[in-house]
Every structure is written in C-alpha cells, then in structure tokens.
Amino acid sequence: MLRHLELSDYQLWMCKKIKEKLAEKHDYINSASRYPNEFEEREVISIALSEMLMKLDVIDKKAN
C-alpha cells in the first residue's frame, strides 16, 4: 500500500543528511539504486524506519 505524503523542508533535509551518511558507507547498496545518493526519499524513509524498529526491538529485549 502506497500513500502520498508531503515532506516538510526539515524532513527533506534529514533525508539528504541520511543519504550523505549512507554514501560514506560504500557497503550500503539497494536493489533499486546502486549508490545511496541516488536513493529516493521513499527508500531513505524505509531505511530509517527499519533502523528505528530494530533499535526499539533491541531496547525492548534489554528491558526484559
């Protein structure tokens, strides 16, 4: 399910910063894009949300 979301300037800036950080790590390759600086905002947001979910899962496991 795809939804159309409008990103604020701040959210677009964060996406740009994430792309820059991913570009520093050359081992981050996506099937749709060969280089992180080519990632679409949708891909950046997916990566960020996945990372957050994994971190929250680790925190949850440590709490139990």
PDB file of N, H, CA, C and O in Angstrom:
ATOM      1  N   MET A   1       0.847  -1.169   0.000  1.00  0.00           N
ATOM      2  CA  MET A   1       0.000   0.000   0.000  1.00  0.00           C
ATOM      3  C   MET A   1       0.898   1.239   0.000  1.00  0.00           C
ATOM      4  O   MET A   1       1.736   1.407   0.885  1.00  0.00           O
ATOM      5  N   LEU A   2       0.720   2.075  -0.968  1.00  0.00           N
ATOM      6  H   LEU A   2       0.039   1.939  -1.687  1.00  0.00           H
ATOM      7  CA  LEU A   2       1.487   3.307  -1.061  1.00  0.00           C
ATOM      8  C   LEU A   2       0.589   4.489  -0.725  1.00  0.00           C
ATOM      9  O   LEU A   2      -0.579   4.546  -1.110  1.00  0.00           O
ATOM     10  N   ARG A   3       1.166   5.413  -0.006  1.00  0.00           N
ATOM     11  H   ARG A   3       2.114   5.367   0.307  1.00  0.00           H
ATOM     12  CA  ARG A   3       0.449   6.641   0.316  1.00  0.00           C
ATOM     13  C   ARG A   3       1.308   7.814  -0.131  1.00  0.00           C
ATOM     14  O   ARG A   3       2.536   7.759  -0.069  1.00  0.00           O
ATOM     15  N   HIS A   4       0.670   8.841  -0.569  1.00  0.00           N
ATOM     16  H   HIS A   4      -0.328   8.886  -0.620  1.00  0.00           H
ATOM     17  CA  HIS A   4       1.385  10.047  -0.959  1.00  0.00           C
ATOM     18  C   HIS A   4       1.482  10.960   0.255  1.00  0.00           C
ATOM     19  O   HIS A   4       0.471  11.400   0.802  1.00  0.00           O
ATOM     20  N   LEU A   5       2.704  11.234   0.660  1.00  0.00           N
ATOM     21  H   LEU A   5       3.525  10.876   0.216  1.00  0.00           H
ATOM     22  CA  LEU A   5       2.938  12.127   1.792  1.00  0.00           C
ATOM     23  C   LEU A   5       3.766  13.311   1.328  1.00  0.00           C
ATOM     24  O   LEU A   5       4.676  13.164   0.512  1.00  0.00           O
ATOM     25  N   GLU A   6       3.450  14.462   1.843  1.00  0.00           N
ATOM     26  H   GLU A   6       2.710  14.581   2.506  1.00  0.00           H
ATOM     27  CA  GLU A   6       4.280  15.627   1.566  1.00  0.00           C
ATOM     28  C   GLU A   6       5.244  15.797   2.725  1.00  0.00           C
ATOM     29  O   GLU A   6       4.842  15.804   3.889  1.00  0.00           O
ATOM     30  N   LEU A   7       6.521  15.935   2.395  1.00  0.00           N
ATOM     31  H   LEU A   7       6.847  15.929   1.450  1.00  0.00           H
ATOM     32  CA  LEU A   7       7.546  16.089   3.420  1.00  0.00           C
ATOM     33  C   LEU A   7       7.845  17.566   3.633  1.00  0.00           C
ATOM     34  O   LEU A   7       7.850  18.365   2.697  1.00  0.00           O
ATOM     35  N   SER A   8       8.090  17.896   4.874  1.00  0.00           N
ATOM     36  H   SER A   8       8.086  17.247   5.634  1.00  0.00           H
ATOM     37  CA  SER A   8       8.457  19.275   5.196  1.00  0.00           C
ATOM     38  C   SER A   8       9.900  19.513   4.749  1.00  0.00           C
ATOM     39  O   SER A   8      10.622  18.572   4.419  1.00  0.00           O
ATOM     40  N   ASP A   9      10.300  20.765   4.745  1.00  0.00           N
ATOM     41  H   ASP A   9       9.713  21.529   5.013  1.00  0.00           H
ATOM     42  CA  ASP A   9      11.693  21.092   4.414  1.00  0.00           C
ATOM     43  C   ASP A   9      12.648  20.395   5.375  1.00  0.00           C
ATOM     44  O   ASP A   9      13.707  19.920   4.964  1.00  0.00           O
ATOM     45  N   TYR A  10      12.281  20.331   6.645  1.00  0.00           N
ATOM     46  H   TYR A  10      11.421  20.716   6.978  1.00  0.00           H
ATOM     47  CA  TYR A  10      13.122  19.675   7.645  1.00  0.00           C
ATOM     48  C   TYR A  10      13.249  18.178   7.351  1.00  0.00           C
ATOM     49  O   TYR A  10      14.341  17.619   7.450  1.00  0.00           O
ATOM     50  N   GLN A  11      12.149  17.531   6.992  1.00  0.00           N
ATOM     51  H   GLN A  11      11.261  17.985   6.912  1.00  0.00           H
ATOM     52  CA  GLN A  11      12.188  16.102   6.674  1.00  0.00           C
ATOM     53  C   GLN A  11      13.023  15.846   5.418  1.00  0.00           C
ATOM     54  O   GLN A  11      13.764  14.865   5.355  1.00  0.00           O
ATOM     55  N   LEU A  12      12.907  16.712   4.434  1.00  0.00           N
ATOM     56  H   LEU A  12      12.305  17.509   4.486  1.00  0.00           H
ATOM     57  CA  LEU A  12      13.726  16.583   3.228  1.00  0.00           C
ATOM     58  C   LEU A  12      15.200  16.783   3.558  1.00  0.00           C
ATOM     59  O   LEU A  12      16.058  16.093   3.008  1.00  0.00           O
ATOM     60  N   TRP A  13      15.501  17.722   4.452  1.00  0.00           N
ATOM     61  H   TRP A  13      14.804  18.283   4.899  1.00  0.00           H
ATOM     62  CA  TRP A  13      16.874  17.955   4.889  1.00  0.00           C
ATOM     63  C   TRP A  13      17.417  16.707   5.602  1.00  0.00           C
ATOM     64  O   TRP A  13      18.562  16.311   5.381  1.00  0.00           O
ATOM     65  N   MET A  14      16.587  16.089   6.461  1.00  0.00           N
ATOM     66  H   MET A  14      15.657  16.410   6.641  1.00  0.00           H
ATOM     67  CA  MET A  14      17.025  14.865   7.149  1.00  0.00           C
ATOM     68  C   MET A  14      17.282  13.753   6.140  1.00  0.00           C
ATOM     69  O   MET A  14      18.254  13.012   6.287  1.00  0.00           O
ATOM     70  N   CYS A  15      16.440  13.616   5.124  1.00  0.00           N
ATOM     71  H   CYS A  15      15.650  14.218   5.005  1.00  0.00           H
ATOM     72  CA  CYS A  15      16.656  12.607   4.080  1.00  0.00           C
ATOM     73  C   CYS A  15      17.988  12.852   3.374  1.00  0.00           C
ATOM     74  O   CYS A  15      18.735  11.914   3.093  1.00  0.00           O
ATOM     75  N   LYS A  16      18.270  14.110   3.093  1.00  0.00           N
ATOM     76  H   LYS A  16      17.663  14.871   3.320  1.00  0.00           H
ATOM     77  CA  LYS A  16      19.536  14.460   2.439  1.00  0.00           C
ATOM     78  C   LYS A  16      20.717  14.073   3.320  1.00  0.00           C
ATOM     79  O   LYS A  16      21.700  13.519   2.829  1.00  0.00           O
ATOM     80  N   LYS A  17      20.628  14.361   4.613  1.00  0.00           N
ATOM     81  H   LYS A  17      19.829  14.811   5.012  1.00  0.00           H
ATOM     82  CA  LYS A  17      21.710  14.022   5.546  1.00  0.00           C
ATOM     83  C   LYS A  17      21.895  12.510   5.652  1.00  0.00           C
ATOM     84  O   LYS A  17      23.026  12.027   5.712  1.00  0.00           O
ATOM     85  N   ILE A  18      20.783  11.755   5.676  1.00  0.00           N
ATOM     86  H   ILE A  18      19.865  12.148   5.627  1.00  0.00           H
ATOM     87  CA  ILE A  18      20.872  10.293   5.735  1.00  0.00           C
ATOM     88  C   ILE A  18      21.555   9.771   4.473  1.00  0.00           C
ATOM     89  O   ILE A  18      22.412   8.890   4.550  1.00  0.00           O
ATOM     90  N   LYS A  19      21.177  10.313   3.309  1.00  0.00           N
ATOM     91  H   LYS A  19      20.481  11.029   3.247  1.00  0.00           H
ATOM     92  CA  LYS A  19      21.819   9.901   2.059  1.00  0.00           C
ATOM     93  C   LYS A  19      23.324  10.154   2.113  1.00  0.00           C
ATOM     94  O   LYS A  19      24.115   9.321   1.670  1.00  0.00           O
ATOM     95  N   GLU A  20      23.717  11.314   2.661  1.00  0.00           N
ATOM     96  H   GLU A  20      23.075  11.990   3.021  1.00  0.00           H
ATOM     97  CA  GLU A  20      25.147  11.639   2.768  1.00  0.00           C
ATOM     98  C   GLU A  20      25.861  10.637   3.661  1.00  0.00           C
ATOM     99  O   GLU A  20      26.956  10.177   3.336  1.00  0.00           O
ATOM    100  N   LYS A  21      25.241  10.301   4.786  1.00  0.00           N
ATOM    101  H   LYS A  21      24.352  10.674   5.050  1.00  0.00           H
ATOM    102  CA  LYS A  21      25.850   9.329   5.710  1.00  0.00           C
ATOM    103  C   LYS A  21      25.945   7.950   5.065  1.00  0.00           C
ATOM    104  O   LYS A  21      26.959   7.268   5.212  1.00  0.00           O
ATOM    105  N   LEU A  22      24.893   7.532   4.349  1.00  0.00           N
ATOM    106  H   LEU A  22      24.069   8.087   4.230  1.00  0.00           H
ATOM    107  CA  LEU A  22      24.925   6.241   3.675  1.00  0.00           C
ATOM    108  C   LEU A  22      25.985   6.221   2.580  1.00  0.00           C
ATOM    109  O   LEU A  22      26.626   5.194   2.355  1.00  0.00           O
ATOM    110  N   ALA A  23      26.171   7.345   1.904  1.00  0.00           N
ATOM    111  H   ALA A  23      25.651   8.179   2.087  1.00  0.00           H
ATOM    112  CA  ALA A  23      27.182   7.425   0.852  1.00  0.00           C
ATOM    113  C   ALA A  23      28.589   7.251   1.423  1.00  0.00           C
ATOM    114  O   ALA A  23      29.487   6.774   0.730  1.00  0.00           O
ATOM    115  N   GLU A  24      28.783   7.638   2.687  1.00  0.00           N
ATOM    116  H   GLU A  24      28.053   8.026   3.251  1.00  0.00           H
ATOM    117  CA  GLU A  24      30.082   7.449   3.335  1.00  0.00           C
ATOM    118  C   GLU A  24      30.367   5.970   3.557  1.00  0.00           C
ATOM    119  O   GLU A  24      31.526   5.558   3.605  1.00  0.00           O
ATOM    120  N   LYS A  25      29.315   5.176   3.691  1.00  0.00           N
ATOM    121  H   LYS A  25      28.373   5.511   3.652  1.00  0.00           H
ATOM    122  CA  LYS A  25      29.437   3.725   3.894  1.00  0.00           C
ATOM    123  C   LYS A  25      29.160   3.054   2.554  1.00  0.00           C
ATOM    124  O   LYS A  25      28.006   2.870   2.167  1.00  0.00           O
ATOM    125  N   HIS A  26      30.210   2.696   1.864  1.00  0.00           N
ATOM    126  H   HIS A  26      31.147   2.845   2.178  1.00  0.00           H
ATOM    127  CA  HIS A  26      30.073   2.191   0.490  1.00  0.00           C
ATOM    128  C   HIS A  26      29.417   0.823   0.408  1.00  0.00           C
ATOM    129  O   HIS A  26      29.055   0.387  -0.684  1.00  0.00           O
ATOM    130  N   ASP A  27      29.253   0.128   1.537  1.00  0.00           N
ATOM    131  H   ASP A  27      29.548   0.482   2.425  1.00  0.00           H
ATOM    132  CA  ASP A  27      28.655  -1.198   1.506  1.00  0.00           C
ATOM    133  C   ASP A  27      27.130  -1.168   1.521  1.00  0.00           C
ATOM    134  O   ASP A  27      26.495  -2.222   1.476  1.00  0.00           O
ATOM    135  N   TYR A  28      26.531   0.022   1.584  1.00  0.00           N
ATOM    136  H   TYR A  28      27.046   0.878   1.620  1.00  0.00           H
ATOM    137  CA  TYR A  28      25.068   0.153   1.600  1.00  0.00           C
ATOM    138  C   TYR A  28      24.569   0.243   0.164  1.00  0.00           C
ATOM    139  O   TYR A  28      24.642   1.304  -0.457  1.00  0.00           O
ATOM    140  N   ILE A  29      24.067  -0.857  -0.360  1.00  0.00           N
ATOM    141  H   ILE A  29      24.007  -1.719   0.143  1.00  0.00           H
ATOM    142  CA  ILE A  29      23.580  -0.886  -1.740  1.00  0.00           C
ATOM    143  C   ILE A  29      22.130  -1.344  -1.732  1.00  0.00           C
ATOM    144  O   ILE A  29      21.784  -2.298  -1.035  1.00  0.00           O
ATOM    145  N   ASN A  30      21.298  -0.686  -2.484  1.00  0.00           N
ATOM    146  H   ASN A  30      21.579   0.089  -3.050  1.00  0.00           H
ATOM    147  CA  ASN A  30      19.877  -1.022  -2.586  1.00  0.00           C
ATOM    148  C   ASN A  30      19.623  -1.585  -3.976  1.00  0.00           C
ATOM    149  O   ASN A  30      20.269  -1.177  -4.941  1.00  0.00           O
ATOM    150  N   SER A  31      18.691  -2.515  -4.080  1.00  0.00           N
ATOM    151  H   SER A  31      18.167  -2.846  -3.296  1.00  0.00           H
ATOM    152  CA  SER A  31      18.422  -3.141  -5.377  1.00  0.00           C
ATOM    153  C   SER A  31      17.909  -2.133  -6.415  1.00  0.00           C
ATOM    154  O   SER A  31      18.146  -2.301  -7.611  1.00  0.00           O
ATOM    155  N   ALA A  32      17.217  -1.104  -5.965  1.00  0.00           N
ATOM    156  H   ALA A  32      17.025  -0.968  -4.994  1.00  0.00           H
ATOM    157  CA  ALA A  32      16.667  -0.127  -6.906  1.00  0.00           C
ATOM    158  C   ALA A  32      17.690   0.941  -7.291  1.00  0.00           C
ATOM    159  O   ALA A  32      17.566   1.561  -8.348  1.00  0.00           O
ATOM    160  N   SER A  33      18.683   1.159  -6.459  1.00  0.00           N
ATOM    161  H   SER A  33      18.783   0.655  -5.600  1.00  0.00           H
ATOM    162  CA  SER A  33      19.678   2.198  -6.703  1.00  0.00           C
ATOM    163  C   SER A  33      21.060   1.649  -6.364  1.00  0.00           C
ATOM    164  O   SER A  33      21.231   0.982  -5.345  1.00  0.00           O
ATOM    165  N   ARG A  34      22.013   1.920  -7.190  1.00  0.00           N
ATOM    166  H   ARG A  34      21.873   2.463  -8.018  1.00  0.00           H
ATOM    167  CA  ARG A  34      23.357   1.406  -6.916  1.00  0.00           C
ATOM    168  C   ARG A  34      24.077   2.234  -5.862  1.00  0.00           C
ATOM    169  O   ARG A  34      24.898   1.696  -5.119  1.00  0.00           O
ATOM    170  N   TYR A  35      23.795   3.504  -5.781  1.00  0.00           N
ATOM    171  H   TYR A  35      23.128   3.941  -6.385  1.00  0.00           H
ATOM    172  CA  TYR A  35      24.507   4.373  -4.850  1.00  0.00           C
ATOM    173  C   TYR A  35      23.521   5.107  -3.950  1.00  0.00           C
ATOM    174  O   TYR A  35      22.459   5.532  -4.405  1.00  0.00           O
ATOM    175  N   PRO A  36      23.874   5.258  -2.665  1.00  0.00           N
ATOM    176  CA  PRO A  36      22.944   5.917  -1.726  1.00  0.00           C
ATOM    177  C   PRO A  36      22.494   7.305  -2.161  1.00  0.00           C
ATOM    178  O   PRO A  36      21.359   7.693  -1.887  1.00  0.00           O
ATOM    179  N   ASN A  37      23.367   8.067  -2.838  1.00  0.00           N
ATOM    180  H   ASN A  37      24.289   7.751  -3.061  1.00  0.00           H
ATOM    181  CA  ASN A  37      22.939   9.416  -3.231  1.00  0.00           C
ATOM    182  C   ASN A  37      21.866   9.382  -4.317  1.00  0.00           C
ATOM    183  O   ASN A  37      21.281  10.416  -4.639  1.00  0.00           O
ATOM    184  N   GLU A  38      21.601   8.192  -4.891  1.00  0.00           N
ATOM    185  H   GLU A  38      22.076   7.352  -4.630  1.00  0.00           H
ATOM    186  CA  GLU A  38      20.524   8.034  -5.871  1.00  0.00           C
ATOM    187  C   GLU A  38      19.228   7.558  -5.218  1.00  0.00           C
ATOM    188  O   GLU A  38      18.204   7.450  -5.893  1.00  0.00           O
ATOM    189  N   PHE A  39      19.256   7.274  -3.927  1.00  0.00           N
ATOM    190  H   PHE A  39      20.087   7.361  -3.379  1.00  0.00           H
ATOM    191  CA  PHE A  39      18.054   6.801  -3.239  1.00  0.00           C
ATOM    192  C   PHE A  39      16.961   7.858  -3.327  1.00  0.00           C
ATOM    193  O   PHE A  39      17.215   9.056  -3.202  1.00  0.00           O
ATOM    194  N   GLU A  40      15.754   7.388  -3.543  1.00  0.00           N
ATOM    195  H   GLU A  40      15.548   6.414  -3.645  1.00  0.00           H
ATOM    196  CA  GLU A  40      14.596   8.270  -3.470  1.00  0.00           C
ATOM    197  C   GLU A  40      14.261   8.484  -1.997  1.00  0.00           C
ATOM    198  O   GLU A  40      14.676   7.698  -1.145  1.00  0.00           O
ATOM    199  N   GLU A  41      13.514   9.541  -1.695  1.00  0.00           N
ATOM    200  H   GLU A  41      13.177  10.180  -2.387  1.00  0.00           H
ATOM    201  CA  GLU A  41      13.131   9.812  -0.310  1.00  0.00           C
ATOM    202  C   GLU A  41      12.384   8.623   0.291  1.00  0.00           C
ATOM    203  O   GLU A  41      12.551   8.318   1.472  1.00  0.00           O
ATOM    204  N   ARG A  42      11.566   7.953  -0.513  1.00  0.00           N
ATOM    205  H   ARG A  42      11.430   8.200  -1.472  1.00  0.00           H
ATOM    206  CA  ARG A  42      10.813   6.788  -0.028  1.00  0.00           C
ATOM    207  C   ARG A  42      11.773   5.712   0.497  1.00  0.00           C
ATOM    208  O   ARG A  42      11.525   5.105   1.539  1.00  0.00           O
ATOM    209  N   GLU A  43      12.874   5.483  -0.236  1.00  0.00           N
ATOM    210  H   GLU A  43      13.076   5.976  -1.082  1.00  0.00           H
ATOM    211  CA  GLU A  43      13.858   4.481   0.180  1.00  0.00           C
ATOM    212  C   GLU A  43      14.564   4.910   1.463  1.00  0.00           C
ATOM    213  O   GLU A  43      14.795   4.092   2.354  1.00  0.00           O
ATOM    214  N   VAL A  44      14.901   6.183   1.554  1.00  0.00           N
ATOM    215  H   VAL A  44      14.714   6.847   0.830  1.00  0.00           H
ATOM    216  CA  VAL A  44      15.573   6.698   2.749  1.00  0.00           C
ATOM    217  C   VAL A  44      14.667   6.546   3.963  1.00  0.00           C
ATOM    218  O   VAL A  44      15.120   6.134   5.031  1.00  0.00           O
ATOM    219  N   ILE A  45      13.398   6.874   3.804  1.00  0.00           N
ATOM    220  H   ILE A  45      13.030   7.209   2.937  1.00  0.00           H
ATOM    221  CA  ILE A  45      12.447   6.766   4.911  1.00  0.00           C
ATOM    222  C   ILE A  45      12.278   5.302   5.311  1.00  0.00           C
ATOM    223  O   ILE A  45      12.187   4.999   6.501  1.00  0.00           O
ATOM    224  N   SER A  46      12.235   4.398   4.349  1.00  0.00           N
ATOM    225  H   SER A  46      12.309   4.644   3.382  1.00  0.00           H
ATOM    226  CA  SER A  46      12.126   2.966   4.665  1.00  0.00           C
ATOM    227  C   SER A  46      13.336   2.482   5.462  1.00  0.00           C
ATOM    228  O   SER A  46      13.192   1.739   6.433  1.00  0.00           O
ATOM    229  N   ILE A  47      14.516   2.904   5.049  1.00  0.00           N
ATOM    230  H   ILE A  47      14.633   3.508   4.260  1.00  0.00           H
ATOM    231  CA  ILE A  47      15.735   2.527   5.769  1.00  0.00           C
ATOM    232  C   ILE A  47      15.697   3.075   7.189  1.00  0.00           C
ATOM    233  O   ILE A  47      15.989   2.358   8.146  1.00  0.00           O
ATOM    234  N   ALA A  48      15.336   4.349   7.324  1.00  0.00           N
ATOM    235  H   ALA A  48      15.099   4.932   6.547  1.00  0.00           H
ATOM    236  CA  ALA A  48      15.303   4.978   8.645  1.00  0.00           C
ATOM    237  C   ALA A  48      14.284   4.309   9.566  1.00  0.00           C
ATOM    238  O   ALA A  48      14.565   4.076  10.742  1.00  0.00           O
ATOM    239  N   LEU A  49      13.109   4.004   9.036  1.00  0.00           N
ATOM    240  H   LEU A  49      12.880   4.194   8.081  1.00  0.00           H
ATOM    241  CA  LEU A  49      12.087   3.356   9.857  1.00  0.00           C
ATOM    242  C   LEU A  49      12.509   1.939  10.244  1.00  0.00           C
ATOM    243  O   LEU A  49      12.261   1.510  11.371  1.00  0.00           O
ATOM    244  N   SER A  50      13.137   1.217   9.335  1.00  0.00           N
ATOM    245  H   SER A  50      13.339   1.565   8.420  1.00  0.00           H
ATOM    246  CA  SER A  50      13.624  -0.128   9.645  1.00  0.00           C
ATOM    247  C   SER A  50      14.679  -0.090  10.743  1.00  0.00           C
ATOM    248  O   SER A  50      14.658  -0.905  11.665  1.00  0.00           O
ATOM    249  N   GLU A  51      15.598   0.860  10.636  1.00  0.00           N
ATOM    250  H   GLU A  51      15.614   1.522   9.887  1.00  0.00           H
ATOM    251  CA  GLU A  51      16.644   1.006  11.646  1.00  0.00           C
ATOM    252  C   GLU A  51      16.042   1.348  13.010  1.00  0.00           C
ATOM    253  O   GLU A  51      16.468   0.816  14.035  1.00  0.00           O
ATOM    254  N   MET A  52      15.060   2.230  13.015  1.00  0.00           N
ATOM    255  H   MET A  52      14.714   2.662  12.183  1.00  0.00           H
ATOM    256  CA  MET A  52      14.415   2.612  14.271  1.00  0.00           C
ATOM    257  C   MET A  52      13.699   1.419  14.885  1.00  0.00           C
ATOM    258  O   MET A  52      13.779   1.205  16.095  1.00  0.00           O
ATOM    259  N   LEU A  53      13.003   0.645  14.068  1.00  0.00           N
ATOM    260  H   LEU A  53      12.939   0.819  13.086  1.00  0.00           H
ATOM    261  CA  LEU A  53      12.298  -0.526  14.565  1.00  0.00           C
ATOM    262  C   LEU A  53      13.276  -1.537  15.171  1.00  0.00           C
ATOM    263  O   LEU A  53      12.999  -2.115  16.222  1.00  0.00           O
ATOM    264  N   MET A  54      14.411  -1.749  14.515  1.00  0.00           N
ATOM    265  H   MET A  54      14.636  -1.279  13.661  1.00  0.00           H
ATOM    266  CA  MET A  54      15.416  -2.671  15.054  1.00  0.00           C
ATOM    267  C   MET A  54      15.975  -2.157  16.375  1.00  0.00           C
ATOM    268  O   MET A  54      16.153  -2.935  17.312  1.00  0.00           O
ATOM    269  N   LYS A  55      16.253  -0.860  16.463  1.00  0.00           N
ATOM    270  H   LYS A  55      16.109  -0.228  15.701  1.00  0.00           H
ATOM    271  CA  LYS A  55      16.773  -0.286  17.709  1.00  0.00           C
ATOM    272  C   LYS A  55      15.761  -0.404  18.839  1.00  0.00           C
ATOM    273  O   LYS A  55      16.126  -0.709  19.975  1.00  0.00           O
ATOM    274  N   LEU A  56      14.490  -0.164  18.530  1.00  0.00           N
ATOM    275  H   LEU A  56      14.193   0.084  17.608  1.00  0.00           H
ATOM    276  CA  LEU A  56      13.454  -0.293  19.556  1.00  0.00           C
ATOM    277  C   LEU A  56      13.318  -1.741  20.011  1.00  0.00           C
ATOM    278  O   LEU A  56      13.066  -2.000  21.188  1.00  0.00           O
ATOM    279  N   ASP A  57      13.481  -2.683  19.089  1.00  0.00           N
ATOM    280  H   ASP A  57      13.685  -2.472  18.133  1.00  0.00           H
ATOM    281  CA  ASP A  57      13.414  -4.098  19.438  1.00  0.00           C
ATOM    282  C   ASP A  57      14.567  -4.460  20.375  1.00  0.00           C
ATOM    283  O   ASP A  57      14.370  -5.209  21.332  1.00  0.00           O
ATOM    284  N   VAL A  58      15.755  -3.942  20.112  1.00  0.00           N
ATOM    285  H   VAL A  58      15.914  -3.333  19.335  1.00  0.00           H
ATOM    286  CA  VAL A  58      16.917  -4.198  20.974  1.00  0.00           C
ATOM    287  C   VAL A  58      16.680  -3.608  22.360  1.00  0.00           C
ATOM    288  O   VAL A  58      16.978  -4.245  23.371  1.00  0.00           O
ATOM    289  N   ILE A  59      16.147  -2.395  22.404  1.00  0.00           N
ATOM    290  H   ILE A  59      15.906  -1.878  21.583  1.00  0.00           H
ATOM    291  CA  ILE A  59      15.858  -1.753  23.694  1.00  0.00           C
ATOM    292  C   ILE A  59      14.833  -2.577  24.459  1.00  0.00           C
ATOM    293  O   ILE A  59      14.968  -2.782  25.665  1.00  0.00           O
ATOM    294  N   ASP A  60      13.804  -3.051  23.751  1.00  0.00           N
ATOM    295  H   ASP A  60      13.694  -2.885  22.771  1.00  0.00           H
ATOM    296  CA  ASP A  60      12.766  -3.863  24.385  1.00  0.00           C
ATOM    297  C   ASP A  60      13.349  -5.157  24.950  1.00  0.00           C
ATOM    298  O   ASP A  60      12.984  -5.563  26.054  1.00  0.00           O
ATOM    299  N   LYS A  61      14.236  -5.802  24.223  1.00  0.00           N
ATOM    300  H   LYS A  61      14.532  -5.472  23.326  1.00  0.00           H
ATOM    301  CA  LYS A  61      14.861  -7.045  24.689  1.00  0.00           C
ATOM    302  C   LYS A  61      15.745  -6.804  25.907  1.00  0.00           C
ATOM    303  O   LYS A  61      15.804  -7.642  26.808  1.00  0.00           O
ATOM    304  N   LYS A  62      16.430  -5.668  25.940  1.00  0.00           N
ATOM    305  H   LYS A  62      16.383  -4.988  25.209  1.00  0.00           H
ATOM    306  CA  LYS A  62      17.280  -5.336  27.083  1.00  0.00           C
ATOM    307  C   LYS A  62      16.449  -5.062  28.327  1.00  0.00           C
ATOM    308  O   LYS A  62      16.876  -5.357  29.443  1.00  0.00           O
ATOM    309  N   ALA A  63      15.257  -4.495  28.132  1.00  0.00           N
ATOM    310  H   ALA A  63      14.910  -4.255  27.226  1.00  0.00           H
ATOM    311  CA  ALA A  63      14.388  -4.170  29.267  1.00  0.00           C
ATOM    312  C   ALA A  63      13.793  -5.418  29.897  1.00  0.00           C
ATOM    313  O   ALA A  63      13.446  -5.412  31.078  1.00  0.00           O
ATOM    314  N   ASN A  64      13.670  -6.483  29.124  1.00  0.00           N
ATOM    315  H   ASN A  64      13.952  -6.488  28.164  1.00  0.00           H
ATOM    316  CA  ASN A  64      13.063  -7.720  29.639  1.00  0.00           C
ATOM    317  C   ASN A  64      14.090  -8.634  30.168  1.00  0.00           C
ATOM    318  O   ASN A  64      13.763  -9.722  30.642  1.00  0.00           O
TER     319      ASN A  64
END
